[in-house]
Amino acid sequence: MVEKMKINLRKIFSNGPKAKIVLGLVVATSLVIVICNMRKTVIVSIDGNEQTLTTFKGTVKGALHDNGIVLGPKDKIQPSLDQSVKSNIKINIKKAVDVEVAVDGKELKIQTAEGNVNEMLSAEGIQLEEYDKISPAINTQITAGMKIEVVRVESKVVKESQQLDYSTVVNNDDNLDRSVVKTVQEGAPGEKEVTYRVIVENGKEVSKKVVAEKVVKDPQNKVVVKGTMNTLALSRGDSIAYKKKLSVVATAYTGGGSTATGNTPKRNASGTSTIAVDPRVIPLGTKVYIPGYGFAVAHDTGGAIKNNRVDLYMNSSSDANSWGVRNVDVYIIAYPGQG
């Protein structure tokens, strides 16, 4: 451009001294104009701190280099380094800071210029799953020295088979001696399927809750028969079964006539005798055994025979007097209608 102007001026002016002076002034002026046009003022903002700089370079990269501004590999810049520089252009630079990320069993030291935690994780290729926990929260702004933890959370459904224990059912049988216990049906365990919701954090189970249960097989109860019949050993080595034992006061009486049930009273030491009772305590017709007296049937009543008091029939007054008044046990063998 300057050379072209020099040629044109030579055509206009002669080669005299004045012409040379004029030509020199024109060239100098042109150089100043060109240099001024190449010089640009730029505004550089580094982490929000602005400074005004000058450059003769045509790109952002050149302008920064001119002013000794060095970018780190993770620093962010806008516009891009190859963008053309115009006067008063604003260049924004965000410097990367050091952060630590604990994830997947590793402690990562990372430089980042991203705005928040979520953007940083995404930029570093750290994928987040649906239930993962991040501390601090993903929208937290990045600061220098920040420590970030990603807890991998897995929610899964687990099914387990569990045993159902059987119960033991005891049925009483008053036809069997109370010493007899026998199994009539063996027990068998059942099975149920239990569904759990399991939460695992960083490979460690932290929660396990039942969400459903289904019985696959019912258990079979064990059935046991237990004798409830009471037995009394007799002096001759035999034993008798009885239903109930009563402690009573026993007196004795004799005489003819009929009993309250219309029977003739009798005393049979080797068989069955007659006794008088209070029917509210021992129903008439009840068969009993009284130690020292023997077997008897409650066929009679008496005005003085109330509550736990019985009167034993004797064949003679001497036998009645000999018995006197005694405290005895009455063993009920059978109630009326039971044989």
C-alpha positions in Angstrom: 0.0 0.0 0.0 2.8 2.4 0.9 4.8 1.5 -2.1 1.9 2.2 -4.4 1.5 5.6 -2.9 5.2 6.3 -3.4 4.9 5.5 -7.2 1.8 7.7 -7.6 3.5 10.6 -5.8 6.6 10.3 -8.0 4.3 10.8 -11.0 2.9 13.9 -9.5 6.0 15.5 -8.1 9.5 15.9 -9.6 12.5 14.4 -8.1 13.5 17.7 -6.5 14.3 18.2 -2.8 10.8 19.3 -2.0 9.3 16.3 -3.6 11.5 14.0 -1.5 10.4 15.8 1.7 6.7 15.6 0.8 7.2 12.0 -0.2 8.8 11.1 3.2 6.0 12.8 5.1 3.4 10.9 3.2 5.1 7.6 3.8 5.5 8.2 7.5 1.9 9.3 7.8 0.8 6.2 6.0 2.9 4.0 8.3 1.3 5.5 11.3 -2.2 5.0 9.9 -1.4 1.3 9.1 0.1 0.7 12.6 -2.9 2.4 14.3 -5.3 0.2 12.3 -3.4 -2.9 13.4 -3.4 -2.0 17.1 -6.5 -3.2 18.9 -7.8 -2.7 22.4 -9.3 -5.8 24.0 -11.0 -6.5 27.3 -10.0 -9.7 29.0 -12.1 -11.0 32.0 -10.4 -13.8 34.0 -12.8 -15.3 36.6 -14.7 -12.0 36.5 -11.7 -9.8 36.9 -11.5 -7.5 33.9 -8.4 -5.8 32.4 -7.9 -3.8 29.2 -5.1 -4.8 26.9 -3.7 -4.0 23.5 -2.6 -6.3 20.7 -1.4 -6.2 17.2 -2.3 -9.8 16.6 -5.3 -10.9 14.6 -6.6 -13.8 16.7 -7.7 -14.3 20.3 -4.8 -16.7 20.7 -2.3 -14.1 19.5 -3.8 -11.4 21.7 -3.4 -13.5 24.8 0.1 -14.5 23.8 1.0 -10.9 23.3 0.0 -10.1 26.9 1.5 -13.2 28.5 -1.7 -14.9 29.4 -1.3 -18.6 29.5 -4.3 -21.0 29.4 -4.4 -24.3 31.3 -5.7 -27.5 29.5 -9.0 -27.3 31.3 -9.5 -23.5 31.2 -12.6 -22.3 29.4 -12.4 -19.3 27.0 -15.0 -17.4 25.0 -14.7 -16.7 22.1 -12.5 -19.5 20.8 -8.7 -19.1 20.4 -9.0 -18.9 16.6 -11.6 -16.2 16.6 -10.6 -12.9 14.9 -9.9 -10.0 17.2 -11.7 -6.7 16.7 -11.1 -3.6 18.8 -13.0 -3.6 22.1 -13.8 -7.3 21.9 -14.3 -9.0 25.3 -12.5 -12.2 26.0 -13.9 -14.3 28.9 -11.6 -16.8 30.6 -12.7 -19.2 33.4 -9.7 -20.8 35.1 -9.9 -24.4 36.1 -9.8 -25.3 39.8 -8.8 -28.5 41.6 -11.5 -30.7 43.0 -11.6 -34.2 44.4 -14.2 -36.8 43.4 -14.8 -40.0 45.3 -16.5 -42.5 43.0 -16.5 -46.2 42.3 -14.0 -46.8 45.0 -11.5 -44.3 43.7 -10.3 -40.8 44.8 -10.0 -38.7 41.6 -8.1 -35.4 41.5 -9.7 -33.3 38.7 -9.2 -29.9 37.3 -12.4 -28.3 36.0 -13.8 -25.0 34.9 -17.4 -26.3 34.7 -20.1 -24.3 36.5 -21.6 -26.9 38.8 -21.2 -30.4 40.0 -23.5 -31.9 37.4 -21.7 -30.3 34.5 -18.3 -31.3 35.9 -19.3 -35.0 36.3 -20.7 -35.0 32.7 -17.6 -33.4 31.3 -15.4 -36.0 33.0 -17.5 -38.9 31.7 -18.8 -39.9 35.1 -22.3 -41.2 34.4 -25.0 -41.0 37.0 -27.7 -43.7 37.5 -31.3 -43.1 38.6 -30.8 -43.7 42.4 -27.2 -42.5 42.8 -26.5 -40.0 45.6 -24.3 -37.0 45.0 -22.9 -34.8 47.7 -23.0 -31.8 47.5 -26.1 -31.6 45.3 -25.6 -31.6 41.5 -26.6 -28.0 41.1 -24.0 -26.8 43.6 -21.5 -24.3 42.1 -17.9 -25.6 41.8 -15.3 -24.1 44.1 -11.6 -24.7 44.5 -10.8 -27.6 46.7 -14.3 -29.0 46.7 -14.7 -32.6 47.7 -17.5 -34.4 45.8 -18.8 -37.9 46.6 -20.8 -40.1 44.3 -22.6 -43.0 46.1 -23.6 -45.7 43.7 -27.2 -46.8 44.7 -28.8 -49.9 43.4 -32.4 -50.7 44.0 -33.3 -54.3 43.2 -36.0 -56.9 43.9 -34.8 -60.2 45.5 -36.9 -63.3 46.0 -36.1 -65.8 48.7 -37.6 -69.1 49.7 -38.3 -69.5 53.4 -39.4 -72.5 55.5 -42.7 -72.4 57.2 -42.5 -74.2 60.5 -45.3 -76.6 61.5 -47.2 -76.5 64.7 -47.9 -79.3 67.2 -51.5 -79.9 68.0 -52.2 -81.8 71.2 -55.5 -83.6 71.5 -56.5 -84.9 74.9 -58.0 -88.3 75.2 -59.6 -89.3 78.6 -59.7 -92.9 77.5 -55.9 -93.0 77.8 -53.8 -92.8 80.9 -52.2 -89.4 81.4 -48.8 -91.1 81.0 -49.5 -91.9 77.4 -48.4 -89.5 74.6 -48.4 -90.7 71.1 -48.0 -89.1 67.6 -50.8 -89.8 65.2 -49.5 -87.5 62.4 -46.0 -86.4 61.7 -45.4 -82.7 61.0 -43.9 -81.4 57.7 -42.6 -77.9 57.1 -44.1 -75.7 54.4 -42.6 -73.1 52.1 -43.2 -69.5 51.3 -41.7 -67.1 48.7 -40.7 -63.7 50.1 -40.1 -60.7 47.9 -37.7 -58.0 49.2 -36.8 -54.5 48.0 -33.1 -54.3 48.6 -31.1 -51.1 48.5 -27.3 -51.3 48.0 -25.0 -48.4 48.4 -21.4 -48.7 47.0 -21.8 -52.5 47.1 -23.1 -52.6 50.7 -26.6 -53.6 51.5 -28.2 -50.8 53.6 -31.9 -51.7 53.4 -34.0 -54.8 52.9 -37.8 -54.5 53.1 -40.5 -57.2 52.5 -42.8 -56.1 49.7 -44.7 -59.4 49.1 -45.2 -62.9 50.5 -46.7 -66.0 48.9 -47.3 -69.4 50.4 -46.0 -72.0 48.1 -46.7 -75.0 50.3 -48.7 -75.1 53.5 -47.1 -76.9 56.5 -48.6 -80.0 57.9 -49.1 -79.9 61.6 -47.9 -82.6 63.9 -50.8 -84.2 65.8 -50.2 -85.7 69.2 -52.7 -87.5 71.4 -52.2 -87.1 75.2 -54.0 -89.2 77.7 -55.8 -87.4 80.5 -57.2 -90.3 82.4 -56.2 -90.4 86.0 -55.3 -93.7 87.6 -55.1 -94.8 91.2 -53.0 -97.8 92.3 -54.9 -100.2 94.5 -53.3 -102.1 97.4 -53.6 -105.4 95.5 -51.4 -104.2 92.7 -54.3 -103.2 90.3 -55.1 -99.7 89.3 -58.3 -97.9 88.4 -59.1 -95.0 86.2 -60.9 -92.0 87.7 -62.2 -88.7 86.3 -62.0 -86.6 89.4 -60.9 -86.6 93.0 -62.8 -84.9 95.9 -61.6 -84.5 99.5 -64.6 -85.1 101.7 -65.7 -85.8 105.3 -67.1 -89.4 105.4 -69.5 -90.7 108.1 -71.4 -94.0 108.2 -75.0 -95.1 108.6 -77.0 -98.4 108.7 -80.7 -99.4 108.6 -83.2 -100.8 106.1 -85.7 -99.1 103.8 -85.1 -97.7 100.3 -82.6 -95.1 99.1 -83.5 -91.8 97.4 -83.3 -93.6 94.1 -85.6 -96.4 95.2 -82.8 -99.0 95.6 -82.1 -101.1 98.7 -78.9 -100.0 100.4 -76.2 -102.5 100.6 -72.7 -103.0 101.8 -70.5 -105.3 99.7 -66.8 -105.1 100.6 -65.8 -107.1 97.5 -68.4 -105.5 95.2 -70.3 -102.3 95.1 -71.8 -100.6 98.1 -74.2 -97.7 98.7 -73.4 -94.1 99.8 -75.4 -91.0 100.4 -74.2 -87.7 98.8 -75.2 -84.1 98.1 -76.4 -84.4 94.5 -75.1 -80.9 93.8 -71.6 -82.1 94.4 -71.8 -85.8 93.3 -74.8 -86.6 91.0 -76.9 -89.6 92.0 -75.9 -92.6 90.1 -72.2 -91.7 90.1 -69.8 -94.6 90.6 -67.0 -93.9 93.0 -64.1 -95.5 94.8 -63.2 -94.7 98.5 -60.0 -96.0 100.0 -60.8 -98.1 103.0 -64.4 -98.6 101.9 -64.2 -99.8 98.3 -66.4 -99.3 95.3 -69.8 -97.6 95.7 -72.7 -95.9 93.8 -74.3 -92.7 95.0 -77.8 -93.9 95.4 -78.9 -92.0 98.6 -79.1 -88.6 100.2 -79.4 -87.3 103.7 -80.5 -84.2 105.5 -77.1 -83.7 107.1 -75.2 -84.6 103.9 -74.3 -81.3 102.4 -71.5 -80.0 100.3 -68.3 -82.2 100.5 -69.8 -84.7 102.9 -70.8 -88.3 102.3 -72.4 -91.1 104.3 -71.3 -94.7 103.8 -73.8 -97.5 104.3 -72.7 -100.3 106.7 -74.4 -103.6 107.4 -74.3 -103.1 111.2 -74.3 -100.3 113.8 -70.9 -101.7 115.1 -69.4 -101.3 111.6 -70.8 -97.8 111.4 -69.5 -96.8 114.8 -66.2 -98.4 113.9 -65.9 -96.2 110.9 -66.7 -93.0 112.8 -65.9 -89.8 111.0 -63.0 -89.7 108.6 -61.4 -87.3 106.1 -61.1 -89.3 102.8 -60.7 -88.9 99.1 -63.5 -89.9 96.8 -62.5 -90.9 93.4 -65.2 -90.5 90.7 -65.0 -93.4 88.3 -68.0 -92.8 86.2 -70.8 -90.3 86.1 -74.4 -91.4 85.4 -74.8 -92.9 82.0 -71.1 -93.5 81.5 -71.2 -97.1 82.6 
